């Protein structure tokens, strides 16, 4: 599952050459969202309950595990620092979620 924001982020990744790395992470998430390596970070604050893995030093893949659907919901795949103040990450992520698997292959169904 991908949020609308994650779909937009996927297009950005394609244009920067980071898509292969994101696809590798999605394959790992589909197999086991808790697999190490690569390392993941449990997020706090407004994103409590979400996890993050690094696509590269600048861009995280932020996701949430939806246990009742046995799925991984990808929230973001691009740095949120470019949003600027007043454009909170949580508002974008929590209000625009929908299931779309066309953004990147490996919809991360678990």
Backbone bond lengths (Angstrom), bond angles and torsions (degrees), N, CA, C in turn:
res aa  C-N    CA-C-N  psi(-1)  N-CA   C-N-CA  omega(-1)  CA-C   N-CA-C  phi
1 X - - - 1.448 - - 1.529 107.83 -
2 X 1.311 115.78 140.59 1.458 121.99 178.83 1.518 109.61 -130.28
3 X 1.329 117.15 138.57 1.459 120.04 171.49 1.522 108.02 -74.97
4 X 1.323 116.90 165.87 1.461 120.23 176.31 1.523 110.06 -59.89
5 X 1.336 116.14 -38.03 1.455 119.51 179.19 1.525 110.91 -64.10
6 X 1.316 117.69 -39.89 1.467 120.83 178.12 1.528 110.73 -64.12
7 X 1.329 117.45 -34.74 1.466 120.61 176.08 1.526 110.82 -63.35
8 X 1.331 116.22 -43.44 1.469 120.32 177.38 1.523 109.97 -63.31
9 X 1.320 115.24 -42.59 1.465 120.04 179.64 1.528 111.06 -61.16
10 X 1.328 117.45 -36.90 1.463 121.70 179.98 1.524 110.80 -61.83
11 X 1.324 116.98 -38.22 1.474 119.97 177.51 1.530 110.35 -65.19
12 X 1.317 116.26 -38.86 1.471 119.50 177.19 1.524 110.89 -64.66
13 X 1.326 116.33 -41.69 1.465 120.04 179.38 1.520 110.94 -60.71
14 X 1.322 116.88 -39.90 1.459 121.33 179.33 1.521 110.21 -59.11
15 X 1.321 117.18 -42.54 1.463 120.50 -176.14 1.525 112.97 -74.36
16 X 1.332 118.08 -15.49 1.466 120.66 -179.14 1.524 113.14 -105.59
17 X 1.324 117.17 -1.61 1.459 119.86 179.89 1.517 114.30 81.90
18 X 1.325 118.07 11.35 1.464 121.47 -179.62 1.523 113.28 -92.82
19 X 1.308 117.57 -1.37 1.466 120.83 -177.63 1.531 113.00 -57.83
20 X 1.349 119.95 -43.95 1.473 118.98 -179.37 1.533 112.69 -58.45
21 X 1.310 117.71 -39.63 1.462 120.73 179.07 1.534 110.30 -66.64
22 X 1.328 117.26 -41.94 1.464 120.78 177.82 1.527 110.21 -63.38
23 X 1.324 117.24 -39.95 1.468 120.57 178.64 1.524 111.02 -63.16
24 X 1.335 117.32 -39.67 1.468 120.72 176.76 1.529 110.80 -59.82
25 X 1.324 115.88 -43.91 1.464 119.35 179.14 1.528 111.30 -65.09
26 X 1.318 118.11 -38.77 1.463 121.18 178.80 1.528 111.54 -64.79
27 X 1.311 116.53 -36.61 1.473 119.96 176.88 1.525 110.03 -64.28
28 X 1.320 116.36 -42.27 1.475 120.75 177.10 1.525 110.20 -62.23
29 X 1.332 117.36 -44.69 1.469 121.05 -179.72 1.521 111.39 -63.11
30 X 1.311 116.84 -36.37 1.471 120.26 179.63 1.522 110.91 -66.00
31 X 1.325 116.26 -35.78 1.464 120.20 -179.49 1.522 111.50 -78.23
32 X 1.328 117.06 -46.96 1.472 121.94 -177.36 1.524 108.71 -164.47
33 X 1.335 117.91 105.31 1.463 120.33 -176.87 1.533 114.20 -65.41
34 X 1.336 117.42 -10.59 1.461 120.60 179.10 1.523 112.72 -105.95
35 X 1.327 117.73 6.88 1.468 121.85 -178.17 1.524 111.14 -61.83
36 X 1.319 115.58 137.95 1.463 122.61 171.00 1.509 107.18 -128.25
37 X 1.310 122.11 142.98 1.459 125.70 -12.64 1.522 110.98 -73.91
38 X 1.289 118.77 172.21 1.457 127.55 -4.80 1.531 111.16 -73.99
39 X 1.308 113.88 157.26 1.464 120.49 -177.79 1.528 110.94 -64.08
40 X 1.310 115.41 150.54 1.462 120.62 173.13 1.521 107.94 -129.79
41 X 1.305 114.44 160.95 1.460 121.30 -178.03 1.521 108.80 -124.17
42 X 1.315 116.36 131.62 1.465 120.99 175.02 1.527 106.90 -82.48
43 X 1.325 116.84 126.68 1.456 121.01 -174.20 1.524 111.28 -87.98
44 X 1.311 115.09 155.88 1.459 122.73 -177.98 1.524 109.92 -120.33
45 X 1.324 115.99 -179.49 1.457 121.44 175.86 1.511 111.92 68.59
46 X 1.325 115.80 -134.87 1.463 121.25 -177.60 1.528 112.73 -63.96
47 X 1.326 116.43 -22.42 1.462 119.85 179.63 1.523 111.81 -103.88
48 X 1.319 117.01 23.02 1.464 121.30 177.35 1.521 109.43 -53.98
49 X 1.316 114.80 133.33 1.456 120.15 -178.63 1.521 112.95 95.95
50 X 1.328 117.13 -10.68 1.468 121.24 177.70 1.526 108.71 -99.52
51 X 1.322 114.93 164.36 1.463 122.23 -179.72 1.518 108.74 -128.24
52 X 1.325 115.35 160.23 1.452 121.15 -179.55 1.523 110.27 -136.38
53 X 1.316 115.73 137.77 1.469 123.13 170.65 1.515 106.59 -128.49
54 X 1.297 117.00 150.43 1.456 122.46 -176.75 1.526 112.29 -86.24
55 X 1.337 115.66 123.99 1.455 120.71 168.14 1.530 106.95 -76.29
56 X 1.318 115.16 -46.26 1.457 123.32 169.80 1.524 107.16 -150.86
57 X 1.306 118.47 -171.81 1.462 120.90 -175.63 1.531 112.52 -61.59
58 X 1.318 117.19 -29.25 1.456 121.32 -176.41 1.522 113.66 -94.13
59 X 1.321 117.55 -35.24 1.460 120.51 -169.53 1.532 112.15 -112.81
60 X 1.339 116.52 121.28 1.461 120.46 176.18 1.531 111.39 -96.09
61 X 1.310 115.47 153.59 1.453 121.87 168.34 1.534 104.45 -101.02
62 X 1.317 116.66 110.75 1.468 122.22 -176.85 1.523 107.74 -102.91
63 X 1.333 115.85 129.77 1.463 119.96 -175.97 1.521 110.96 -144.46
64 X 1.305 113.97 162.19 1.459 122.69 177.80 1.524 107.39 -129.03
65 X 1.306 116.61 141.30 1.460 121.24 177.78 1.527 107.74 -92.50
66 X 1.323 116.11 123.02 1.462 122.56 179.97 1.525 105.99 -102.53
67 X 1.322 115.43 91.02 1.469 120.03 -170.87 1.516 113.86 -65.64
68 X 1.339 118.10 -38.35 1.465 118.70 -177.54 1.529 111.96 -67.81
69 X 1.336 117.84 -21.67 1.464 121.81 176.12 1.521 111.50 -102.41
70 X 1.329 116.41 -1.88 1.470 122.58 -176.17 1.526 110.73 49.58
71 X 1.341 115.21 53.25 1.459 121.39 -176.66 1.520 110.05 -140.49
72 X 1.320 114.26 164.54 1.457 121.74 172.82 1.516 107.05 -112.65
73 X 1.315 116.75 129.01 1.461 121.85 178.71 1.521 107.98 -105.47
74 X 1.325 116.31 116.19 1.460 121.37 179.95 1.528 107.88 -83.34
75 X 1.339 115.30 121.93 1.454 121.01 -176.73 1.525 112.64 -92.64
76 X 1.330 116.24 -44.20 1.470 121.68 -177.19 1.516 109.54 -147.49
77 X 1.335 115.71 154.56 1.461 121.05 173.03 1.523 110.68 -139.71
78 X 1.302 116.43 21.69 1.457 121.83 -178.36 1.513 107.11 -144.35
79 X 1.307 116.76 151.25 1.459 119.41 -178.80 1.520 111.21 -57.63
80 X 1.317 116.34 141.34 1.463 119.81 179.26 1.516 111.74 -89.54
81 X 1.307 118.44 -5.82 1.458 120.87 -177.49 1.517 112.41 -69.67
82 X 1.322 118.51 -20.74 1.454 121.28 179.32 1.527 112.56 -79.19
83 X 1.312 116.92 -7.38 1.466 119.64 -179.09 1.520 112.61 -70.35
84 X 1.330 117.41 -28.07 1.454 120.72 -177.85 1.514 111.47 81.29
85 X 1.312 116.70 164.32 1.460 120.41 -177.98 1.522 109.78 -69.49
86 X 1.308 114.67 146.47 1.451 120.21 -179.70 1.521 113.48 90.77
87 X 1.317 117.70 -15.05 1.471 121.37 177.50 1.511 108.20 -108.97
88 X 1.305 117.89 69.61 1.448 122.14 -173.27 1.511 114.46 -61.30
89 X 1.292 115.53 142.70 1.460 122.70 178.69 1.518 110.92 -60.42
90 X 1.311 117.11 -41.14 1.454 120.00 -175.00 1.522 111.40 -65.54
91 X 1.319 118.50 -41.47 1.450 120.78 178.76 1.521 112.06 -59.69
92 X 1.318 116.62 -41.43 1.455 120.54 179.42 1.514 111.02 -65.92
93 X 1.308 116.05 -41.79 1.456 121.21 -171.77 1.513 111.62 -78.37
94 X 1.304 118.14 -48.66 1.454 120.27 -171.29 1.519 113.74 -76.81
95 X 1.312 118.27 -23.53 1.455 118.43 -175.19 1.517 113.57 -97.78
96 X 1.325 118.05 -9.96 1.455 118.96 -173.85 1.520 112.88 -120.42
97 X 1.313 119.06 22.31 1.454 120.88 -176.70 1.516 112.57 -72.97
98 X 1.333 114.74 137.36 1.454 119.42 172.85 1.518 107.73 -160.81
99 X 1.304 115.72 156.02 1.459 120.17 -176.93 1.518 109.98 -83.48
100 X 1.322 114.71 117.00 1.457 121.54 175.73 1.511 107.22 -144.95
101 X 1.280 117.30 125.58 1.459 121.06 -178.44 1.505 111.82 -108.30
102 X 1.305 118.42 9.09 1.460 119.28 -178.37 1.513 112.41 -89.19
103 X 1.327 119.14 -9.66 1.451 120.68 -178.18 1.521 110.52 -64.10
104 X 1.311 117.20 -48.20 1.466 123.41 177.20 1.515 107.61 -144.31
105 X 1.324 116.70 150.57 1.467 117.38 176.79 1.514 111.25 -67.36
106 X 1.294 117.64 159.99 1.456 121.75 179.78 1.509 110.54 79.16
107 X 1.281 117.27 66.62 1.461 123.51 -173.59 1.525 112.78 -55.13
108 X 1.290 118.11 -4.58 1.456 123.73 177.12 1.522 112.51 66.65
109 X 1.318 116.24 38.24 1.467 119.72 172.17 1.506 107.94 -76.15
110 X 1.323 117.03 131.57 1.475 119.27 179.44 1.512 109.58 -117.71
